[in-house]
Amino acid sequence: MSEMESSDMKNSGTFAPYVDFIKTPAIQVLFLGTGFLLVMLFVYMGVLTSFDNSVFEALSTLGSVEGWRGDVLRDTTALGSNTVLIFVVVSVAGALGMAGEKKKALTFVSAVAAGIAMTFLLKAGIDRPRPSLTMQHVDVYTQSFPSAHATLSTLVYFYLANLLTQLSQSTKVRIWIYVATAFLVFCIGLSRVLLGVHWPSDIIAGWFAGGSMAAFCFYVIKWKRKLRIKREA
């Protein structure tokens, strides 16, 4: 074994406990949930107002997003729309049910339903106005905080990513799935800002909220699996 390989294995062993700690669903729920609460508090206190305004001032210099760029943004933002996400949820839950994983399907549907309810209750409660700058003609019907697109797309697509990672034992494949999912969710959130219908902090809060709900799903599934193993032992 070469010296470099030996060093890589040593570093891998050194960081393994920290990686396992971060991968724990309960820790993810705590971290992401705390992140959401902090962003919500900062928005309520007005701490992030200058940050949001500075981003939109920078975007205003780009002018109106027309042509193919506008089409790309609208297509991307549609991936986080209620219509697309409901189709994905029904399809995934139906497949899980037919595969005999009814508890996973129920956990998923319940989490999405709770996510929708929580998002729109927060929108009504915080009542944050949408940005006045609109890059494209996009119809919006609710308040700004938090972004439902960011929240629900993070929850739905990361839950789906978790299911896909169970089909492969390859670490590289699993990492690729999560990286691709993170990029998709990032692009959906970014499209909402570029279209001028959300403040950046709305999107960040949505990512934290959706991530915490997805992690909670993983926690429940892991907890139920442990209970089943104990009963069978």
C-alpha positions as CSV (number, residue, x, y, z in Angstrom):
1,M,0.0,0.0,0.0
2,S,1.4,3.4,-1.0
3,E,1.9,6.2,1.5
4,M,-0.8,8.3,-0.2
5,E,-3.4,5.5,0.1
6,S,-2.4,5.0,3.7
7,S,-2.9,8.7,4.4
8,D,-6.3,8.7,2.7
9,M,-7.5,5.7,4.8
10,K,-6.2,7.4,8.0
11,N,-8.1,10.7,7.2
12,S,-11.2,8.7,6.3
13,G,-11.0,6.9,9.6
14,T,-10.5,10.2,11.4
15,F,-13.5,11.9,9.9
16,A,-15.8,8.9,9.9
17,P,-17.3,9.6,13.4
18,Y,-18.2,13.2,12.4
19,V,-19.7,12.0,9.1
20,D,-21.8,9.4,10.8
21,F,-22.9,12.1,13.3
22,I,-24.0,14.5,10.6
23,K,-25.8,11.6,8.7
24,T,-27.9,10.9,11.8
25,P,-31.5,11.9,10.9
26,A,-32.2,13.3,14.4
27,I,-29.2,15.6,14.2
28,Q,-30.3,16.7,10.7
29,V,-33.8,17.6,12.0
30,L,-32.3,19.6,14.8
31,F,-29.7,21.4,12.7
32,L,-32.1,22.2,9.8
33,G,-35.0,23.0,12.0
34,T,-32.9,25.4,14.0
35,G,-31.7,27.0,10.8
36,F,-35.3,27.6,9.7
37,L,-36.2,29.1,13.1
38,L,-33.2,31.5,13.0
39,V,-34.0,32.7,9.4
40,M,-37.7,33.2,10.4
41,L,-36.6,35.2,13.5
42,F,-34.2,37.3,11.5
43,V,-36.9,38.0,8.9
44,Y,-39.4,39.0,11.6
45,M,-36.8,41.3,13.2
46,G,-35.8,42.8,9.8
47,V,-32.2,41.7,10.1
48,L,-32.2,40.2,6.6
49,T,-33.9,43.2,4.9
50,S,-30.6,44.8,3.7
51,F,-29.4,41.4,2.4
52,D,-32.6,40.8,0.5
53,N,-32.6,44.4,-0.9
54,S,-29.0,44.3,-2.0
55,V,-29.6,41.0,-3.9
56,F,-32.6,42.6,-5.7
57,E,-30.7,45.8,-6.5
58,A,-28.1,43.6,-8.1
59,L,-30.7,41.7,-10.1
60,S,-32.4,44.9,-11.2
61,T,-29.2,45.7,-13.2
62,L,-29.8,42.6,-15.3
63,G,-33.1,44.0,-16.7
64,S,-36.0,41.9,-17.7
65,V,-35.4,38.2,-18.3
66,E,-36.8,37.5,-21.8
67,G,-36.4,35.0,-24.6
68,W,-34.9,31.6,-23.9
69,R,-33.6,32.6,-20.5
70,G,-37.2,33.3,-19.4
71,D,-38.3,30.0,-20.8
72,V,-35.6,28.2,-18.8
73,L,-36.5,30.0,-15.6
74,R,-40.2,29.2,-16.0
75,D,-39.5,25.5,-16.8
76,T,-37.2,25.2,-13.8
77,T,-39.7,26.9,-11.4
78,A,-42.4,24.6,-12.7
79,L,-40.5,21.6,-11.3
80,G,-41.3,23.0,-7.8
81,S,-45.0,23.8,-8.6
82,N,-47.9,22.2,-6.8
83,T,-49.0,20.3,-9.9
84,V,-45.7,18.6,-10.6
85,L,-45.0,17.9,-6.9
86,I,-48.4,16.4,-6.3
87,F,-47.9,14.2,-9.4
88,V,-44.5,13.0,-8.0
89,V,-46.0,12.4,-4.5
90,V,-48.9,10.4,-5.8
91,S,-46.6,8.4,-8.2
92,V,-44.0,7.6,-5.5
93,A,-46.6,6.8,-2.8
94,G,-48.5,4.6,-5.2
95,A,-45.3,2.7,-6.1
96,L,-44.4,2.3,-2.4
97,G,-47.8,1.0,-1.6
98,M,-47.8,-1.6,-4.4
99,A,-44.3,-2.7,-3.3
100,G,-45.6,-3.4,0.2
101,E,-44.1,-0.3,1.8
102,K,-47.4,1.2,2.9
103,K,-45.9,2.7,6.1
104,K,-43.2,4.5,4.0
105,A,-45.9,5.8,1.6
106,L,-48.1,7.0,4.6
107,T,-45.1,8.7,6.2
108,F,-44.3,10.5,2.9
109,V,-47.8,11.6,2.2
110,S,-48.3,12.7,5.8
111,A,-45.1,14.7,5.7
112,V,-46.0,16.5,2.5
113,A,-49.5,17.3,3.8
114,A,-48.0,18.7,7.0
115,G,-45.5,20.6,4.9
116,I,-48.2,22.2,2.8
117,A,-50.3,23.1,5.9
118,M,-47.3,24.5,7.8
119,T,-46.1,26.5,4.8
120,F,-49.4,28.3,4.1
121,L,-50.0,28.8,7.8
122,L,-46.7,30.6,8.1
123,K,-47.4,32.6,5.0
124,A,-50.6,33.8,6.5
125,G,-49.1,34.4,9.9
126,I,-46.0,36.3,8.9
127,D,-47.8,38.0,6.0
128,R,-44.6,39.1,4.3
129,P,-45.2,41.0,1.0
130,R,-43.7,39.8,-2.2
131,P,-40.9,41.8,-3.9
132,S,-42.1,44.7,-6.0
133,L,-39.5,43.9,-8.7
134,T,-40.8,41.3,-11.1
135,M,-38.5,40.0,-13.8
136,Q,-41.2,38.0,-15.6
137,H,-45.0,37.8,-15.7
138,V,-45.6,35.2,-13.0
139,D,-48.9,34.9,-11.2
140,V,-48.6,34.6,-7.4
141,Y,-51.5,34.2,-5.0
142,T,-50.0,34.0,-1.5
143,Q,-47.6,35.8,0.8
144,S,-43.9,35.6,0.4
145,F,-42.4,33.8,3.5
146,P,-41.5,31.0,3.3
147,S,-41.2,29.9,-0.3
148,A,-43.6,26.9,-0.9
149,H,-41.6,26.0,-4.0
150,A,-38.3,25.8,-2.0
151,T,-39.9,24.0,1.0
152,L,-41.9,21.4,-0.8
153,S,-39.4,20.6,-3.6
154,T,-36.7,20.0,-1.0
155,L,-39.0,17.7,1.0
156,V,-40.3,15.7,-2.0
157,Y,-37.1,15.4,-4.1
158,F,-34.8,14.6,-1.2
159,Y,-37.3,11.9,0.0
160,L,-37.2,10.5,-3.5
161,A,-33.4,10.7,-3.5
162,N,-33.3,8.7,-0.3
163,L,-35.4,6.0,-1.9
164,L,-33.1,5.9,-4.9
165,T,-29.9,5.6,-2.8
166,Q,-31.3,2.4,-1.4
167,L,-31.1,0.8,-4.8
168,S,-27.3,1.0,-4.8
169,Q,-24.5,0.1,-2.4
170,S,-22.0,2.3,-4.2
171,T,-21.0,5.3,-2.2
172,K,-20.2,7.3,-5.3
173,V,-23.7,6.6,-6.8
174,R,-25.4,7.7,-3.6
175,I,-23.3,10.9,-3.4
176,W,-24.1,11.6,-7.0
177,I,-27.9,11.2,-6.4
178,Y,-27.8,13.6,-3.4
179,V,-25.6,16.1,-5.3
180,A,-27.9,16.1,-8.3
181,T,-30.9,16.5,-6.0
182,A,-29.3,19.4,-4.2
183,F,-28.5,21.1,-7.5
184,L,-32.1,20.6,-8.7
185,V,-33.5,22.1,-5.5
186,F,-31.0,25.0,-5.7
187,C,-32.0,25.8,-9.2
188,I,-35.7,25.8,-8.4
189,G,-35.1,28.2,-5.5
190,L,-32.8,30.4,-7.6
191,S,-35.4,30.6,-10.3
192,R,-38.0,32.0,-7.9
193,V,-35.5,34.8,-7.0
194,L,-34.6,35.5,-10.6
195,L,-38.2,35.7,-11.6
196,G,-38.7,38.3,-8.9
197,V,-41.4,36.6,-6.9
198,H,-39.4,35.8,-3.7
199,W,-36.8,37.3,-1.5
200,P,-33.6,35.3,-1.1
201,S,-34.4,34.7,2.6
202,D,-37.7,33.1,1.7
203,I,-35.9,30.6,-0.4
204,I,-33.2,29.9,2.3
205,A,-35.9,29.4,4.9
206,G,-37.8,27.0,2.6
207,W,-34.6,24.9,2.1
208,F,-34.2,24.6,5.8
209,A,-37.8,23.8,6.4
210,G,-38.1,21.2,3.6
211,G,-34.8,19.6,4.6
212,S,-35.9,19.3,8.2
213,M,-39.2,17.7,7.2
214,A,-37.4,15.2,4.9
215,A,-34.9,14.4,7.7
216,F,-37.9,13.8,10.0
217,C,-39.3,11.3,7.5
218,F,-36.0,9.5,7.5
219,Y,-35.9,9.5,11.3
220,V,-39.4,8.0,11.5
221,I,-38.6,5.3,9.0
222,K,-35.4,4.4,10.8
223,W,-37.2,4.4,14.1
224,K,-40.0,2.1,12.8
225,R,-37.3,-0.2,11.3
226,K,-35.6,-0.6,14.6
227,L,-38.9,-1.4,16.3
228,R,-39.7,-4.1,13.7
229,I,-36.2,-5.6,14.2
230,K,-36.7,-5.7,18.0
231,R,-40.1,-7.4,17.6
232,E,-38.7,-10.0,15.2
233,A,-35.7,-10.7,17.5
